[in-house]
Structure formats: structure tokens, C-alpha cells
Amino acid sequence: MENIIEIKNLTKYYGSLFWKKKKPSLCDLNLNIPEGAIFGFLGPNGAGKTTTIKILMNLIKQSSGDALILGYPPDNVEAKRSIGFLPDAPAFSPYLSAAEFLNICAKLFGIPSDIRKKRIAEVLENVRMTRHAKSKLGGFSRGMTQRIGIAQAILNNPKLLILDEPLVGLDPHGRQELKDIILDQKSRGTSVFFCSHILSDAEKICDRIGILCESKLLCAGRLDELLSETGSKLHVNPGHDDIAKEMLSAAAETIKRPDGGWELSFPNNAETTQALLAVREKHGNAVTITSSRESLEDFFFRKIEDATKSS
Amino acid sequence: MRTINEIMAIAGGAWQLLRMRVVYVLILCVLVLIGSAYRYDVLSLGQHKALMVDVSLMLNTLAAILVAISVTFEISRELREGVASTLLSKPLGRTHYLIGKLVGISIAGIVITGLITIGFCIIFNAAFEDAGIGQTMLLGHLLIMASVIPMSALAVLFSVLVPESISAIVTVIVIWFAHSTPALDKIKILYGGILPDLNLFNLKAEAAYNVAGSISWMYLVLALAWGIIYSVFATSLASLVFGYRDLK
């Protein structure tokens, strides 16, 4: 599998030509993202996520290090024909209508005039903005602007979609629609690189993640490999309190559900799992056992806490 | 061909200025002021014809300066709000972005000053039926239309060269200096070779007194060529600076 993004020792110091800040905004970042992945770039505010994206989009220059995007350096204009980009807090010319702005973007992408109109109608439909096509962008709300931002990013059927905080400003319905758009793009073969603060959404759609904290990459890899198994959960159906009581002393956490059932959590331990399976065999359908995995949110905070302690 | 399409796509955004109602209200105000010069016959001891020509040229120059300044606000706003970042994430070079803005605002400026010129011609013909529009008078207005190009190039240069808060003021001061080259002749080092000589585009005295035949059409062509060459120089300098700039 080829890498769509390759980053090697990327460092960025902000400041002018003669005066640079002492602390880098991005420090020795090394990251490879394979083709076809949905990569979630996570981290607290000021970690360097947007800086990385801006370097990849050639909006800012790195102080040192190299980056390749679709095999080209970031300043290669032709590579951008295959890239869709949604900036953090997108802004557009307020005097233009949504359709006029998308028409300018389509011209810049070199979309032929005979299919331009059709493609603009398609993307406006995708982001549920068809009825606002002729409205001026200056009058749009944050959520509507975000939708137009998404429309311009997918206008060219990109090979790589780069989204900076795409879920910000969208209502729950809009967030669900955007997640559907991202998954739809993946099914068409588009690779997605996005940064987000909304970890629950990232966990649902990403197959790979990277966590950045204080300008440094803490970890990166496949989500299912990074999130470890943390034990098992035993669900006891209502009316079987005797079974639950048998296991209470061994459980790390016990919850009595409103319907009268029980939920017992056990730490990750092979012997415990064996014992639970024995209970399952003895009591049949009254008991179900599931393995539980650490959530992305728990993993994220654990990593950030470890990094803070070590620094 | 692709490059031209990209430049014209950006230019298309820049001449949105022409869709603003306030522009036409200003043009109307300018034409009313030009027309009102006809009533100054007593105050100006019969020099109202020359006065109308002079007022029209002065107001047309002011309109051209205002249009040029607007690009300073436009580029600064686009850089501050991130509109430029969205556009530059497309297959568009930074130089093309600046050229697009220059072409767009120049076209808008030429249309606006052109409308004022047409309005002046109609008013002048109606006011002084026997006089007719002299060649120098027309050349004076056409040169103002041509001066939009180097002035816009200056505005583009200063919008990327100096901070947003002072870019418009700096541009106005520089344009004022550039229009005052005869008065500053003895301190040429201030502007020689760097600032454009916008006095080349000023035919107020010749036009007001209708010194027919003293200025040829070739002068217009040469002044226009000079304006374009200077614009290429200013835009290249702007592009060099803009190429290294971090964008929001």
C-alpha cells in the first residue's frame, strides 16, 4: 500500500524572518498515512494539528523537514487538482452566492464547463444546500458556511480529502450527514485526513489515528491496534439476581440496571474470562458475555496524561 | 490556457465590486457634481467650460484612486479571514492569485471610470452644444482609465508588503506622491525608479484649455504601455514577497 502523505522530521517555528519563537509549533513530526485510510489527527488545542495541515497545503512554510502529499512536495500546484481541503473556520467572499463561489472553485480545478453546472448541483445536493444555491454567502450561518466548505472540498472528486475540524459548527443532524459523506468518499477510494476534537465521532469513522500533544506526535497507528482490550462485561438478564450475586465479589464494577438486570465488569484477565465462560455454559441464555475495549476518549486522555507527566 | 482560466476565475471574484449598488450611486453623484459646474459661469468669470472639464478629470481621478484602494481592503480582508487560504488550496499559484486580483480590479476600475467618461461627454455635449469634445479632453479621460492599472498594481503590492492596518493609508500616500512627481522633481531619489510617475496620466491643464493636437494618440499608447510594464514590475515584487508569507 502506498503512502498518500509522508512527513519526515517536520518542524515549524512561527515568527518573522529575523525573530523566531523559541518553542516550535511542530517538532520533528514523522508520519506516514497509507492510501485509502480515514486518518484522524487528534490533539488538544495548540498541539500543532492545523500547522501540519497548513504545511501540507503550502499555506505556510516549514522551518525544516520534508513533506510529500500524493508523492509531490506541498508547493506543487498540479497535485492540488486531486486534493480537497476544508480549512478550519472556512470563510468565503460575502458578495458571491454559493453557486457562484463553487463555480469559481470548479474553474480553478479545471472542471470542463459542460459538466461544471451538473457537478455543482450534485455537491450542493450532497450537503443539503440546493435551496440556498443563489443566496449570498455573507448571510450564511456557521453551519451553512461549513456545508459550503465541505461542498467545495469534494467538488473535484478528490483522491485525498483534508478536513480541519470539519464537525465544528454543525448540528447533530449535520454531523451525521458529514460522517456519511466521509464514509461515502472512502467507499469511492478517497483517502481522508482530518483533525477533530470530537473523539466519539472520530472513533466511529477513523481506521487510523495519530495523537499530537505539545508539538510532538505521541502515537499513530491502526485504531483497533492502539485501543487495547480492557476486560469483559457480563450481562445478567432480569430475574436472575442469584447469578449476579455469585459473581459480585470478583467484579471490578457492578451496575444494577433499571430493568432489573445486571452489568458486571471484569478486568482483562484470562482466568476471569474462563470463569465467565463457565457461568455462561451453566446458566445459558440468562447470561451474555462481551469483551470490552478501551474507548478512544479514555485512550486519548491516558496518552495526554502520560505525556504531561513525562514532560 | 489553463493559467488564463485560473487568473480570470479570481478576476471574476474581484470585479464583484461592479455589482454593488453604492458604486452606481457614487457614479451618479460624480456626474451631478460635473453637471453642476455649468452653473458656475458667473462665479468663474465665464470659465465654466474649462472648470467642468477640470472637475470631471479630478473626480474621475478620485474614482480611479478609490477603486484601486478597494483592492487593498479586498486582499487584506481575504488574507485575514482565510478566504485566500481556501482559494490557494486549489490548483492556483500565489502569483496567479495576485494577477487575478489585479486584472479584476483593473477591469472594474476601467468600467467605472469609463462610465464617468461617457457621462461627462453626454453632459458636456448637452451643456456646450457648439464646443464638442476635444481630442485632448477625451485623451485626458482615457489616460485616467489607463492609470487604474499601475495604481491597482501599487495597491496589490502594498496589500502584501505592509500590515493590513496601514496598507490602505500607505497606498494613498504613495499614489499621492506618484501624482506629485513634478513638485518633487528635486528630490527624485524618493520615487525615481520605484514609484510610478502617475503625472504621465494627468492632462488636466491641456484638456481644460483644449490644447488640441498638442497630445497625440501615440502618447496614450506609450503611457498605457509604461503603466503595464510598471504593473508587471510591482506585481512581480508583490509575488516575491507573497511567496514567502505564511497565510492564515
Contacts between the chains, C-beta under 8 A, distances in Angstrom:
chain1	res1	chain2	res2	distance
A	14	B	246	7.4
A	54	B	85	7.8
A	54	B	246	7.8
A	54	B	247	7.4
A	57	B	85	7.6
A	57	B	88	7.8
A	57	B	89	4.9
A	58	B	88	7.5
A	59	B	85	5.2
A	59	B	88	6.5
A	59	B	89	7.1
A	59	B	246	7.3
A	59	B	247	4.4
A	60	B	246	4.1
A	60	B	247	6.6
A	61	B	244	7.0
A	61	B	246	6.8
A	77	B	91	5.0
A	77	B	92	7.0
A	77	B	93	5.5
A	78	B	91	6.5
A	80	B	89	6.7
A	80	B	90	6.1
A	80	B	91	4.4
A	80	B	92	7.8
A	81	B	91	4.8
A	83	B	89	7.4
A	85	B	86	7.7
A	85	B	89	4.0
A	87	B	82	5.7
A	87	B	85	5.4
A	87	B	86	5.8
A	87	B	89	7.1
A	89	B	82	6.5
A	90	B	82	6.9
A	90	B	86	6.0
A	91	B	81	4.0
A	91	B	82	4.7
A	91	B	83	5.1
A	91	B	86	7.1
A	92	B	83	5.9
A	92	B	86	6.6
A	93	B	13	5.6
A	93	B	16	6.9
A	93	B	78	7.5
A	93	B	83	5.9
A	95	B	16	4.5
A	95	B	19	6.6
A	95	B	20	7.3
A	96	B	13	6.6
A	96	B	16	6.5
A	104	B	9	5.0
A	104	B	10	7.6
A	104	B	12	6.3
A	104	B	13	5.8
A	104	B	87	7.8
A	105	B	90	6.1
A	107	B	5	5.8
A	107	B	6	7.3
A	107	B	8	7.7
A	107	B	9	3.8
A	107	B	12	7.9
A	108	B	6	5.8
A	108	B	9	5.4
A	108	B	87	7.1
A	108	B	90	4.0
A	108	B	91	6.1
A	108	B	92	5.2
A	109	B	90	6.2
A	109	B	91	6.5
A	110	B	2	6.1
A	110	B	5	7.2
A	110	B	91	6.9
A	149	B	86	7.6
A	152	B	86	7.1
